[in-house]
Amino acid sequence: MATRPRIVFSPHAREKIARLRHLRITEEVVSSILRNPDKVEEGYMNRKIAQGAIGAEHLVRIVFEETDNMLLVITVYPAGRRRYRM
């Protein structure tokens, strides 16, 4: 049975999450989306972008790097569903 990769937050990601608390975006929400994303896209510099819904109108996009045993969260940002269709 494969083990799930460990999720690690960069200092920048922790700062962004702290600023987004008013939208109820927490490390737990980000971790949950990373473990079960609605969509994953290729990003720049071998990074990936996971996204998941946080309501009828909005979603969270998570830029991360993936290794065999770790997901490093680079940054997190909210977005409108209209812009990033799921």
C-alpha positions in Angstrom: 0.0 0.0 0.0 1.4 3.4 -1.0 1.8 6.0 1.7 0.4 9.5 1.1 3.0 12.2 0.5 3.6 14.6 3.4 2.3 18.2 2.8 4.7 20.9 3.7 3.9 24.7 3.6 6.4 27.3 2.5 6.7 30.4 4.6 5.0 32.3 1.8 2.1 29.9 1.7 1.6 30.1 5.5 1.5 33.9 5.2 -1.0 33.8 2.4 -3.2 31.4 4.3 -3.1 33.7 7.3 -4.3 36.6 5.1 -7.1 34.5 3.6 -8.6 33.3 6.9 -11.6 35.6 6.3 -12.5 33.4 3.4 -12.2 30.3 5.6 -9.1 29.1 3.8 -6.9 27.2 6.3 -4.1 24.7 6.1 -6.6 21.9 6.7 -8.7 23.1 3.7 -5.6 23.4 1.5 -4.5 19.9 2.6 -7.9 18.4 1.8 -7.9 19.9 -1.6 -4.4 18.7 -2.3 -5.4 15.1 -1.3 -8.6 15.2 -3.4 -8.5 18.1 -6.0 -11.3 18.9 -8.4 -8.6 19.6 -11.0 -4.8 19.6 -11.4 -3.0 21.5 -14.1 0.7 21.9 -15.1 2.2 25.1 -14.0 5.5 26.9 -14.6 8.9 25.5 -13.6 7.7 21.9 -13.1 5.1 23.0 -10.6 1.5 22.0 -10.5 -1.7 23.8 -9.7 -4.5 22.0 -7.8 -7.9 23.6 -7.4 -11.0 22.9 -5.3 -14.3 24.6 -4.7 -14.9 26.8 -1.6 -18.4 27.8 -2.4 -20.8 28.3 -5.3 -18.8 31.2 -6.7 -15.2 30.6 -5.7 -12.4 28.1 -5.6 -8.9 27.9 -4.2 -5.9 27.4 -6.4 -2.8 25.8 -4.9 0.6 26.0 -6.5 2.8 23.1 -5.4 5.9 21.0 -6.2 5.7 17.3 -6.0 8.4 14.7 -5.0 8.1 11.0 -4.2 7.2 11.6 -0.6 6.3 15.3 -0.3 4.0 18.0 -1.6 5.5 21.5 -1.1 2.9 24.2 -1.1 4.4 27.3 -2.8 1.3 29.6 -2.7 -2.4 29.7 -2.4 -5.0 32.0 -3.9 -8.7 32.3 -4.2 -10.3 32.7 -7.7 -13.7 33.0 -9.3 -15.1 29.8 -10.8 -15.9 31.7 -14.0 -12.2 32.3 -14.7 -11.1 28.7 -14.1 -13.8 26.4 -15.3 -14.0 23.1 -13.6 
